[in-house]
Amino acid sequence: MFRRILKKYWGYSNFRPLQLEIIKSVYSGKDTLGLLTTGGGKSIIFQVLSLSKEGLCIVITPLIALMKDQVENLENLGIKAVAIYSGMNKREINIAFNKCILGNYKFLYLSPERIKSDLFLEKKDELNINLIAVDEAHCISQWGYDFRPSYLEIVKLREFFPDIPVLALTATATKNVVEDIQEKLNFNEKNVFKKSFERNNLSYIVRELEDKNKYLLKILKIEKGCAIVYVRNRRKTFDISNFLRKNNISSDFYHAGLDNKIKSKKQESWKKNKTRVIVSTNAFGMGIDKADVRVVVHMDLPDSLEAYFQEAGRAGRDEKKSFAVLLYNENDKSNFEKRLKTSFPEIDFIKKIYNSVCNFLQIPLGSGFDVNFDFDLSLFLRNFKLPTLETYNSLKYLEKEKYLELTENIFIHSKLIFKIQKEEIYKLQVKSKIFDKVIKLLMRNYTALFSEYSKINEKFIAKKLNTSVENIKKYLKRLSKYNIIDYIPERKTSLLILKTERILDKNLKISKKEIFEKKKNYKSKIDAVIHYASSKNKCRNQLLLFYFGEKNAEECGICDVCKENKENNLTEEEFKNISDAIKKILLKKDEIFNDLAKEIYFFPEKKIIKTLDFLLENEEIFLLENGKVSLHN
């Protein structure tokens, strides 16, 4: 049955590893957590599963853009799906719910904050739910690298639908996060399917150097395939892309601040190999399924190994040899210290930002609860002369504490619905020739205008009627004003929603202890990144797998460390003989590092030092405060 569905809609004859096992687990009624690497086919799991049963699958996902893409992809396959997210008005949401109740829809994509909305609470008992799917499940854990407070609302679905199994999916999670996900989602029993994070075809390379651009050019000239270059800020996306183009490498830049149409155009050009290299912030990648990426280069240290692993993992999904390259220098390490400060602003500053936001949006005390406000962050920063990073992180902290919600920058298409019946439309057409042409064209070219909001294109309408887009928008606004239609013009915006009415800043409950714990957790992630980057003796693959709880991984043989070991000809037998000699000496007494190397004179010094470094790094021997090496910590 499952393979038949897979073949019918996606054209595949067989599942990828673990997909079928996870499907069968959930089909039998078990709560299940699936850990599959980036590109492992997570969405197909809940899509096939829901299609195999009567009823509707609720899909929780954090990004509106990703939600809209998945709905569009399902519709292209002939599968009925709908999404509900911040920024939709009450009527739009009501129509979407009615589709799910009456229209034989299979997928309802929800942003997590919608779970406690009045309309969802009103409609939930009429929904025939067959599955609750939680995508990017690591977002529910405050110890994860991308914690979203709104994900904590998901557990309420367990109360509303107690007999429905939960499928949680993520690409990256440490052991603690795996436990946390199952606890936060109230799993009936622990049940984890985990594919090894090992990527046999991916060569991890780290280089410490000052001139990163020169080395980037060298990589791209040696490896001719498609590439992604990740940088930390928007300005660098343009600068580096421009640098590559000047050196005759096809390149483009990408970041969240670009218009959606421009982003789609850049994305498609890269997907179709018209553009070879895309230089981007971490806004690029989620939901991008391109198998033949040969190189992923990080020009800056990432915030966590989870983020790095996911982004680097976009290389080589076709299982052919590929490279994940990380470039860093001493400036990167010092920048981390500055980032600690900007990522965790002082409490007084957080309160100042709360007040400034409310003043900017002109929200009086006691008002504003659950209202959608268009929010231009750039204008806000300019008006109040605020520092960008501290302000943004203060907003994210206020979001974590559920005082507000800030959506991603999204593009919302123009749409409309008729508010009167066809008979009344006829009377209107007789009275007004101007409206007559507009209405007839709308009814000819757009379906379901009397039952649901339909996307419209003002440029298309203007061209057909031989007039300007401005005139069409003016006519539609007048029709809306006369209560004939409800017209929502297109816009690109971030939305800010207060989750309580505006209160005095002194009443904001902000815990110093909690900020301290989160800062400590963030620092530990930074330390892990620095350790990975600065390590010279342990296989990169082993370091990453160990971080994710795989302690017995073998050396990959293809990372920069393994290659250097091979070049130095330190064979397993030599390593064993040298390490045995070191331990034999240390059994008798602790020894100074340099003296120890001299005592084992029958091996080259470079190989002895390499073995010593390896034993220290893997805690088989220890460096004491007095500078001596010992077998005991």
N, C-alpha and C positions, 0 to 999 in steps of 0.2 A: 504493500500500500504506500509506504513512505517513498520508495524508489519510483513508483508510478507517478506520484505527485511531483517529485524532483525532476523527472524526465519531461512531464507535461508542461510545466511552467518555466523551468530553467534550462532544459535540454541536456542535463547531465545524467549519465547512466549510474554513477556511483557517488557516494558521499565521501567527503574528506575525512581523515582520521578523527575519531571521537564524535563527529556530528551525529551519526546514527545511534551510538550508545547513549548520548545525552537525550536524544528524542525519545528513545524507548524508556529511559528512566522517568522522564516527566510524564509520558503517556500512561505509565503505570500508576501515576498519582503522587510521585515523590517530588518534594522540593529539591531543586538541583542547582548547583553552581558549576558553570562551565568556564574553564580558563583556557582560551585558545589564543595563540599569538596573532598579532596584527596580520590581517589578510586570511585568517583561518576559517572564514565563512560563518560568523556568529549569527547574522540576521536570518540566514536560510534555515537555521535550526528552529527558531520559533515560528517562522513563516510556514514551513512544511508541517510542523506540529499542529498549528491551529487549523490549517486546511484539511487535516485528517479527521477533524472533529466538527460536530455541530457547534455553532456559537461563535463568539467574538473574542479576539485576543486583545487585551489591553497592553500596549507597549509604552513603557516609560523610558524616555531618552532625554538627555540634558540640552541638546542643541536644536534650536528651531530649524536652522538651515538643514541639518541632517534629517530631521523629522520630515520636512517638506520633500526632500529628495527621495526618501524611502517611500513615501505615499505616492509620489509621481511614478517611481519605478514599478510599484505594485499595480497601479492603474494601467500602465503600459503593458503589463502582462495580463490584463483583463481581470484583476483581483480588486474587489471593492475595499477601499481604505480611506480613512479620514483622519485629520489631525486637529487637535484643540490646544491652543497655546496662548500666552499673554499677548494682548494687542487685538484680539478678536472681540467684537461687541456681543452683547447678550443675545441678540437675534441670530447672529451667525452661529454662536455656540449651541443655541437651542435647535437650530436646523441640523447641525452636525450630530447632535445626540439623537434626534428623531430618525436620521438616516440609519444609525446603529440599531435602533429599536425596531424600525419597520422595514428597512431596506436591504436586509440580508448582507450587511457589511461584515467583513472578516477581521479587520484591524482598526482599532482605535488608538492612535498615537496621542499620548498625553504628556504635557510637561508636568513635573511632579507637583508644582504648586496648585494645579487645577484640581487635585484630589479633594481638597477641603472647600472648594467653591460651592456656593449655594446650588447652582444648576446641576453639578455632578451629584451632590447629595440628594437632590430632588429626583434625578433620573436613574440613579444606580440600580434600584430594585427592578427596573424594567429591562436592564441589560442582561442578555444571556451570555455570561462570561465562560470561556473554556480554558483560559490561560492568562496568567499575569507574567509578562516578560519584562525584566529590568536590564536594559542595555547600559553599558559603561557602569557596571555595578560598584566599582571601586569608589565612585562618587559618594556613596553612603557612609564611608568610613572617614572620620576626621584624621586618621593616621595615613590615609591615602594621599596621593600627590595632587588630587583634583577634587577635594571635598566640596560638596554642594549641600548646604543645610536643608534645602527643599527636599532632598532625597529621603530625609528622615520621615517625611509624610507618607512614604510608600507603605509603611507597615500598617497604616489604616485600611489599606485594601484587604489585608488579612482578616480584619474585623468584618468588613462588608461582604467578603466572599470567602468564608472560612473553609470551604471544601475544595477550593480551586488551588492547584499547585502553582508554585512560583519558580520561574526559571530566571536565574541571575547569570549574566554574561559579562566577562571583561577580558582584556588582553594582558593586563599587567597587574599583579597583586603579590605583595609579600605575604609571608605566613600569617603575620598579625592581621593584615587586611582581609585575608581569606576567612579567618575566624570571625572578624568583626562584621563582614557582610552577612554571614549566616545568622549571627546573633541579632543584628539590626533588622533583618527580614523575618525573624521568628521562624526559622526552619524547624520543622517537626523533628528532624534528625539531621546530623551532619551528612552531607552527600556532595562530594566534590569530584568532578572529572577534570583532570589536568593533563594537558599535553605538555611534554617537556619544552622548555623555552629554547632548547638548543637549535641553532641554525647552522647546519653543517656546511652550507654553501656561502655563508657570510663571513668575510674576513674583517675583523675589528682592528683598526689601526689608530694609534694615538701619536701625535707629534707635538713636542714642545718647541716653539719657535716664535720669533718676533714678526717676521714678514709672512703673515698668513696668506695674503693675496697671491704672493709668488708661488707658494706651495700649492694653493688651490688650482692655479693655472697649470702647474706641473701635473697634478692628478688628472685633470680633465683632458690634457693633451695625451697622456698615456692611456687612459681608459676612455674610449670614444663614445660610450653609450649614454643613455638618458640619465639625468642626475637631478637631485634636490639638494639645495644648499640652505641650511637653516642659520638664521641670525637672530639677535635679540630684539632689534628695534626696526621700525619701519624705514627710517632713513637709510640704514645699511642695506636694505633690500634693493633700493634704487642704486646706491653707490656701487655695490659689488656687481650687480647685473650690468651696469654701465661699463665697469672695468672689464668684464668678460667680453662684452660686445666689441669694445675697442681692441681686444686681442683675438677677434675673429671667432668667438664662440657664441653660438646662438643662445640667447638668454633673455629672460623676462623676470619681472619682480611681482610680488604678490603679498598682500597683507589685508587685515580685516577692515581697514578704513576705506578700501576701494569700493566703488559702486558694484552692486551684484552682477549687473550685465557685463561689466569689464572683467570681474573675477571669473565669471563663467567662460568668457571668451579666452582669457589667458589659460584657464584650466584646460579647455578643449584643445587649444593649440598645442599645449604640452602633451596631453593624452595622445594626440594623433601624431606626435613626433615632429610637428612643424617647428616647435620650440624645443631645443635640446635640454636646457638647464632652467629650472625655476628657482629663484632666490626668494626665500620667504621667511616670515616669522612662523611661530608654531600654529598660526591660523590655517596653514595649508596641510592637508593630509587626511584628516578624519573623513571617512567615507570615500576617499579616493582609492579606486581599485585598479592600479596599473602594475602589471606583473613584471615588466621588463626594466625596472629601474636598476641601473648597474651601480650607481654610487650615491650615497647619502653623506654629505659633509656637514658637520657642525662647526661653525666658525667661532662659537662661544660655548662655554661650559653650560650645560642645561641645569635646571633647578633640582633635578632628581634623576636617579638611574631608571626609575619607572618611565619618566617622560623620554629619556634618551633611548631606552630599549624599544619603546613604541615607535618613535620617529625613525630610528636607525633601521628598524624592522620593515620599513617600507621598501627597502632595497631587496632585490632578489626573490620576489614572491614566486617567480617561475622556476625557482630552485636551481638556477644557473649561478655560476660564481659571481659574487658581488662584493662591494666594499662599503663599510661604515667607518668613516674617518672623523676623528675628533681632534681639533686644533686648539691649543691653549698656550698661555704663557703666564708669567708672574702677575701681570695686570689683571688677568681673569680671577686669580685667587683673591687679590685685594678688592676687586669689585664685589665679590661675594660678601665681604665684611660690610660694605656699604649697603648691599641689598638687604642684609639682616635688619638694618635700621629702617630702611624705607618700607620693608614688608610688614613691620610691626610698629606702627606709629604710636606716639604717646596717647594716653586716654583723653587728655584735654583736647588734643588735635582731632581725634575721632568725633568728639562732641561738637567741636567747631564745624566740622564738615556736615554733620547732621543738621545743625541750625542753618548753615549756608544753603544746603539743598532745599530745605523748606522755604527759606526766604526767596531763593531763585525761582521756585515753582509757585510762590505766593500762596502757600498753604497756611491758613490760620491755625492757632492752637485748637485742638479738639476736632480737627477736620482732616480729610485726605485719605481715610481708611479705604484700601482696596480700589483706589482710583488709578487708572492708567495715565501717566504723564509722559509726553514726549520729552526726552532728556538729551540735550546736546552737551556732552561732556566737555568738548573743546571750548564751547562758549562759556560754560560754567567756570572752567579753569581761568579763562581770560578775564571774565567779569570780576572774579573774586581774587585774582592774582595768586593762585594756589599752585604748589608743586605737584607735578603730574603723578609720580609714583606713590607718594605718601597719600595723596587724595584718593587715587584709585584703590589702594589697599585699605584705606579707611572705609570706603564704600563697600568693599567686599567683606570687611569685618562686620559692618552694620547689617549686611545681608546674612552673614552667618548667625548673627544674634536675632534674626527675624524682625528687624525694624523696617527693612525695606527689601525690595527685590530689583535688581538691575539686569535687564535682558541684554543679550548680544545685539550688535548692530545688524538690523534685519531690513530687507526690502519687502514691502507689502504691496502687492499688485492692486490696481484699481478694480473695484467690483461694485455690482449693484444688484438690487432685487426690486421687482415691482410691488408696491404696497396696495394697489387697487386691482380689481378684476378686469378681464378682457373687455367686458361690456362697457365699463366706464372708460376704458382706453379709447374705444370707438368714438364716444361722445367728445372726448378731448381732441381727437384727431380732426374731427369736423370743424371745431372752433379755431384750431391753431395750425397753420401750414408749416410753421417753423418746427414745432414739436412733432408734427405728423411725420416728417422725413426722418427725424432722429429716432422716433419710436419704432417706425416700420423697419428701419435698418437694424436696430437692436433685436427686434423679434425675429428677423430673418436669419441673423448670424449668431445668435447666442441662445442656447437651450436652457430650459428649466428656470427662466427668469421670474416665473410666478411662484416658484416653490423654494428656491434657494439662491444664495448669492453666487453670481457668476463673474469670473474674471473678464474684464473688457480691456480693449486697447484703443485709447482715444486717438492715436495716430492713424489707425486703420479706419476708424469712423470718419475722421476729418478728411482723409484721402477720398473715401467713397462719396462724401457729400461736397467735395471740392471747397473746403473751408479750412480754417486754422484750428489747431489743437486747442488754443485758448478759447475760441468760440464754442467748441464742443463741450469743454469743461464748464463754460458759463451756462450753456443750455441744461446740462445735467444737474448743475447746482440749483438752477431755478426749478427744475422738475422735482428735485429733492426738497426744496423749500416749500413747494406746493403740496408735499406729502404724496406725490405720485410714485416716486421711487425713493429708495434709500441708496444714495451714492456715496461711496467711500473712495476718495482719490488716492492714487498711489503715493507712497512715501517711503523714505529710507530713514530709519530712526532707531535709537535705543529707547526702551521704555523703562520708566522707573515707577514702581508701585509701592506705596507705603503699606506695611503689613499691620500697623496700628494707626490710630489717629495721631496727629502731631502732639508730642508731649514736650515738656520742658527738658532741656538737656541735662539738668541735675537729676532727673528721674530715669535717665538711661542707665540700665544695669550692665556694667562692663566689668568683667572679672580680671583683675591683675594676674591672679594665679593661672587662669586659663590662657591668657596671652603668653605668660611665661612658658607654660607647657607646650603651646603651639610653636613658640620660638625655638624651644629646645628640640622639638621634633623636626622642624625645618632645618636647624643646624646639623642634625644628625644626617639628614639627606644630603646636605651640601658636603659634609665630611666624606660621605660615601662616594660622591662624584669626584672629589679631589683625590681620594685614595685610588679610585679607578684610573684617573688621568695620570697620576704621578707614579703609579706602580710600574716597575721595570722588569720584574722577574716572574710574575705569575701570569699564566695564560688569560687573556682578556675574557674569553668565553667562560672559563672557570670562575673568574671574578663576578661576572654578571649572574651566572647560574647560582652561585653560592648566595648572592644577595637575595635571590628569589627562592631560596630554600633547597636547591639541588646541590647537595654537599659532596656527591661522589662522581661528579662529571669528570671526564677525561680531557686532557689537553686537546685543543682543536687542531693544532698543527699548522694553522694558516693565518693566525693573527700576527701582529708585529713582534710580540715577545717570543712566540713559538718559532717564528722564522729566524729571529736572531739567535735563539738557542741552537737551531740547526746549523746556522752559519758558524757558530763558535764550536760546533762539533762536540757538545757536551752530551754524550750518549747516556742512556739509562744506566749502563754498567759503570761508567765513569762517575755519574752523579751518586750512585749507591756507594762506590768505593770511597769517594771524597767525604760524603756525609757520615759514613761509618767511621772514618778516620777522625773526623771532627768530634763525633760523640764519644769516641774512645778517649780522646784527650780530655774532654770536659767531664768524663766520669771521675777522673782523678782530681781535677781542680778547675776553677773558673779561669778564663784566660782573656787577655786583651785581644781585641779583634785583629789588629795587624800582626801581633806575635803569633796568633793562631794560624794565620795564613802562611807565615814563614815556616812554622813547624811541619806543615804538610808539603815539604819541598819537592816531593816526587810527582806533583801535578802542576800544570801552568797556573800562575797566580790568578789570571782572569777567571779561570774555571772554578778555582777555590772560592774567590770572592762571590761569584755568581751563585754557587751552592750555599754559601753562608747567608747571602741575602734571601734566598728562597726559604731556607730553614727558619730564619728570623720572621719572615713575612707570614709563614704558615704556623708560627708559634711552636715549632719543634725545639727551638733553642730561644734564649731570651737575652736581651741586652740590659744589663743592670745599670743603676745610677752611677756606679763608680767606673763605668766604661768597659767593664769586663763582660764576656759572654758566658752564659751558664745554661745548663740543662734544666734548671728549675726556675720558675717564675718567683 
